[in-house]
Amino acid sequence: MQTVQSKAPIKTQWVRWVQAAGLAIAAACIAGCGGGGGSSGGGSTPVTPAGGNQVALTVNAGVANVVNIPTVSVTVCPPGSTSNCQTINNIQVDTGSYGLRVVSSALTSSLSGALPVTTVSGAQIAECAQFAIGYTWGTVRTANVTIGSETASSIPVQIIGDLASSTVPATGCANGPAQNTASALGANGILGIGVAPNDCGTTCATSANSSIYYSCPSGTNCTKTTLPTTQQVANPVQNFPVDNNGVVLQMPSISSTGATSASGTLTFGIGTQANNTLTASQTFTTNSAGNMVSSTFNGSTVTAFLDSGSNAYFLSDQTLTQCTNSNYSGFYCPSTPTSRTATLVGVNGTVGTVTMNVTSAATLFGNTSNYAFNDLAAAGGLGQLDLGLPFFYGRTIFFGMDRRATGGAAPYVAF
């Protein structure tokens, strides 16, 4: 059976209360943009992890034939159990969100039933995780999460799609289409390893107006609720006993025409072992969401962020031609390959110029065997500059966790 790539702009940046609301994004689904022609760029050599704090990071066709989706394998166990566990492949690595979310259909019924549901006053807690192009809906549960040899014990996670669609609140939750299946999400789940310790923080602990957490008596009639930070979906990395102060993403260089696959590494900890020494030439401190809010692009101030969960560069540039073919709606299609530059400005005042190469999406997608692209760009929102996965190819990028609540360092990104 022949499969066809889904060439959709995918953005998984977490829409948090501290971030700009109303982000304009390209949300057109471009499934069925088949065709042929062109030669494959090949794939990079699979990487053998060097140490228990390092795992392979892979971009390929995945579960839904979506381009530029970096994935790892994650093992989930009920708290206190070592027998009823499951390793789940094709979990998207997302530096733009926080916490583990797993599609319920990817879990065995035995494991799913053994994960304790979070309750408040006897009512189970559900979450509407709002991303830039859609939302996930499902219960909050407790699990042990292992990646490589690192384990976060008894942390809150979201199980996506384990509640009926009829239970989704009529207002406040739906932000675009539901992404409650692997095919809609483009992966079996999302591993949010951005700089924040959890996915909402004190706002959701003190106010229900964020429309993120819901109280669902008997699993229905869900209404907004507050939730203590200790019960909110948590960043697994910050809950590791060691190697918990940051992550390092390393991706290989690939051809400007794309590649069938790409293999890199995800390393836990910064400066904690021989394989995670901070070797970056520039370090940009960020706000609590990982954003650099004083950056500039095309002469305007923008909020810039590095987001492995976005499968393209997302930028607003009226001088770039958007694709006219509806199959590539939302992407840019310049007549010849071009580039754009931006200036990143950290909270610490560090300034650096970055270059984004842009090739016509129609040209890139002409080869339906390729799933890794370093020059794919799509229309983004005004005031936003999303350096998605294309920016990661050929780089080693460090994300320092926000440890200020425990007297530690401020969040940062370095490369």
N, C-alpha and C positions, 0 to 999 in steps of 0.2 A: 504494500500500500504506500502510495506516495504522500508525503506530508508537505504542507505549505507553510512557510514562515509567517508568523504574525509580526508585522512591522509597525508596532504601535509605540508612540511616545509613552514611556513608563516613568512616572515620578513617584517615589515613595517617601518624599520628604514629609516628615510628621508636621501636621498643622497644629501647632501648639498655641496657647494663648499669648505667648510672648512674641510670636511671629506675626508678620503682616497677614491680615485676613484678606480674603477675596483674591487670592493669587490666580491670575488668568493663565490657563494652561491649555495645551493642545491635548484633547482627550479622544480624538478619533481613533477607533479601532481599525487596523488595516489588515485584518486577517484575509487571506485569499489573494495576496499580491504576488502570485506566482509568476513564473516566467523562466527564462533561462539565459544562457549566454555568459560570457566572461569566464575567467579562469580562477580557480580557488586560490586563496592566499595561503592555504595550508594551515596547520595548527601548531602551537608551540609544544615543546616536549613536556610531558607531565612532570610535575615537581615532586620530589620526595621530601616530606617534612623533616627538618633537622631539629628534633627535640619535641618533648611532649606538649610544649606551649605553642606549637606551630602545626597548622593543618593546611591541606591543599585547597586552593581557591580556584574554581573552574568556571569558565564561560563556554557554553556550547548550546545545543538545541534545547536542553532541559526538558521540562515536562510539557511545555506549551509552545515550543518553537518561537520564542521571543528573543530578540537580539539583546546582547550586552546585559545579561543577567548573571552576576557572579554568585556562585553557590558553594556551600559547604555541607557536610553531613553533621547532624546533631543527634545525640542520644538523649532520650527522655525516659525518666523512670518516676514511679510514684515515690514520694518521700519515704525513706526508710527501706526501700525495696531494691534488691539487686537482681531479681529474677524476672519480674514483669516489666522489662525494658524494651525499647525499640529504637533502632538507629534509623533516622529519617534523612534521606538524601534530598538534594535539590532544595535546600533552604537558602533563600536569597540573603546575601550579606549587605546590610544597609547602614551606612554611616550617617544617614539623615533621620533615623528614628531610634527608638529606645525600647528594648524588650523583645522577647521571643513570642512569636505568634505562629501557630501551626494549624493548617487546614485539617478539620476534623476527619475528613475522609482519608487522610494519610496515616491516621492512627488505627491500630487494631482496637476492636471493641473492648478487649480485655484491659488494655492500657487506658483507653479513654474513660472507662468506667471506674478505674482505680485512682484517677487524679482528683483529689478533693476540690470541690467547688467552693469558692470564696463566698461567705455569707455575712450579712450584717443584719442583726435582729431577726434572724431566721430566713431572710430573703436572699436568694442567690444574686450574685453581682455579675452583670454583663458589661461589656465595653463596646462602645462605638469608636473604633480607632480611625480617626479621620486623616486621610492622606491627601496629597494634592490633586489626585484624579479620581478619588473614590473613597470607599470606607470598608472596613471589615467589622463584622458583628459576631459576637460570641461570648461565652462565659469566661470569667477569670478563674483560673485554677492554680493549684500549687504543684510544683514538680521539681525534681532534681534534673539539672541540665548539664550535660557533659559535651565538651567540644575538645577533641584531641585528648589530652590527659587532664584538662582543667574542668572542675565541677563546681557549679553554683548550686548549693543545696537549698531545697525548700523555698524556691522563689515563685512569685506570682507570674503566670504566663497567660496568654489569651489562646483559647481554642476557637478557631474561626469556623463559623457555620454550623455550630452544634445546637443552635436555637432556630426555630422555624422563622422564615422570612416575615411571617405575619407579626412577629414580636418586635420587629424594628420600629422604634418610635416614629410616629408620623411626622414630627417636626424636630429639628435640632440635630439629627444624626446624619441623614443621607446627604453626603457631599459628593455628588456624582454617582456613578453606578456602584452597585455592590460588588465587592471583590472577595466573595466568600467561598470560592472554589479554586482549585489549583489552576484551571484553565483561565479563569478571570484574573487571578493574581500573577500568573506567569511563573509560579513556583509552589512548592509544598508548604511554604511558610516564609516568614521574614525574621531574620536575626538582626534586631536593631542594636547596633554597637556604637551609636553616636556618643557624644561627650557627657550627656546627662545621666543621672543615676536611675531615673524612672521616667515614665512617659507623661507625667503631668506636674507632679510636685505639690507645693503648698497650696496652689490655687484650687486643685480638686479636693484637697483636704479641708478647705474652708468654705468653698462655694460649689454649688451644683450647676452653676450657669454655663460651665464649659461644655456641657453636652457630651461628655466622654464616658462617665460611669453611670450605671443605671441599676436600680433595685428592682428585682423581678420576682415578686411573690409567686410561688408555684410555676415559675418560669414564664409568666405572662404579665401583661399590664405593667410594663417596665416604665419606671419614672426616674428622672434625674436624681442623683444622690451624691453626697460627698463621700470621700474614701480616704482613710489615712494613708500617708505615703508608704507605710510598711506593707500595705495590701495592694498597692498599685503595681501594674506590670513593670517588672524591674529589668534593668540592664544586666545581663548575666555576668559581663566582664567585671563590673564593680562588686560582684558578689563572689568572685573567685577568692580562695584563701591567699593566693599569691598571684603574681603577674596580673594585677588588677588595676594598674594605674594608666593603662592605655592599650592601644592596638596599633599594629603596623600592617598595612596592605602593600604588597609588592606585586606588580603585574609586569609581564614582559612587553617589550616593544613589538608592534605588529605592523604589517604593511598598510600603507594608506588605502589600499583597495579592500582591506578587510582580511579576516582569517576564519577558517572553519571553527576554530576553538582557540582558547588561550588558557594557560595554566600558570597560576601564581601562588602566593602564600598569604595566609592570615596568621600573624604572630601576636601572641598576647604578652602584655607587659612592655614597658619601655625602660631600658637601663637596668633590668632585673636579671638578665641572663646574657650570655655571650652573643646570642643571636638576635638581640633586640636593642643594641646600642643606638642611641640617637645620633644619626649621621647626617641629619638634614643641614642644608646650608642656611635656611631661614625658618624661623619659628614665629607664627602669628597667633597671639592669644585671641580668644573669641568670647562672645557672650555665652550665656548658659545653654543656648540652643546650638552652639557651634557656628554661629554666624559672624561674619566680618561686615559690620553695618556701615562702615565709612569707605568702602571700596568705590572705585569709579569704572565706568564703562561708557564709551561713546560720549564722554564729556559730562555724564550725569552720575550722581551718587547712587550706588546700588548696595543692596544687601547680598553679599557673596557667600557661598558655602560650597564645600566639597562633599558630594553625595554619591556614593557608590550605588545607591538604589535608584538613581535616574539613569536611563539607558542612552541618554544623549546630552549634549550641551543644551541647556535651555536658556535662551537669551532673547531680548527684545531688540531687533535691529531692522529698521525699515529699509535699509540699503541692501539687505539680503532678500533674494527672490524666494518666495514660498512655492512649494510644489503645486502645480496646477492639476496634476493627476489625483483624483480623489483617493486612489490607493495609498498615496503618500501624504495625505492631508495632515497639516501641522508641522511637517518637516520643511527644512530649507533645501532648495534645489538651485544653487548658483550655477551659471553656465560653465564656469571653470572653477577648479579648486581655488579656494581663497583662505584667508585667515583673519582673525580679529584678536585684538589685545585688550587686556584689562589690567587695572592696577589694584592689587589686594592691599588692604590696610588693616593690620591687626589692632586690637585694643591696646596693645603695648607700643603702638606706633611703628612697628615693622612694616616696611613698604616693599612690594615686589611686583614685577610685571610678569604676566602669564600670557601665553599665546594659545589660541584655539583654532585649529585647522578645521575647515568646513568643506566637505565635498557633497555634491548633489546626492540626496537620498535615493533618487531614482537610479543613479549610476551605481551606488553601493548595493542597493537591493536587487540589481540585475543579476547578481549571482546568488541564487537561493541556497547555496551550500554554506554561505558565510554567516556567522553569528557574532563575531567580534569586530567592532569598528572603533577607530580612534579619531574619526573626523565626522561623526554624525551629529547634526544639530537640529533643533526644533525651536519653534516660537515659544518664548516664555513670557512671564508677566513683567509689566513695567516695574522698575525698581528692584528687580531680582536678577541675580546671575547665578545660575545653577551649574557648577562644574561637575557634570555627571561622570559616568564611568569612562568615557573617552579620555578624560584628563588623567586617569590613573594609569593608562598604558605607558610602559617605559619609565615608570616612577616608583619610588618607595615613599609612601606617605604615612606619617605618624599622626595619630589622634590621641592627645592627652586628655584623660578623663577629668571632669570637674570634681575635685576633691576638697573644695573649700568648706563644705559642711563639716568635715572632720579635721579641719586645720591644714589641709593639703593645698596642692597647686591649683591655679586657675586653669580652665580648659584651653587647649591650643591645638593647632594643626601645623605640621611642619613637613617640609620636603626640600 
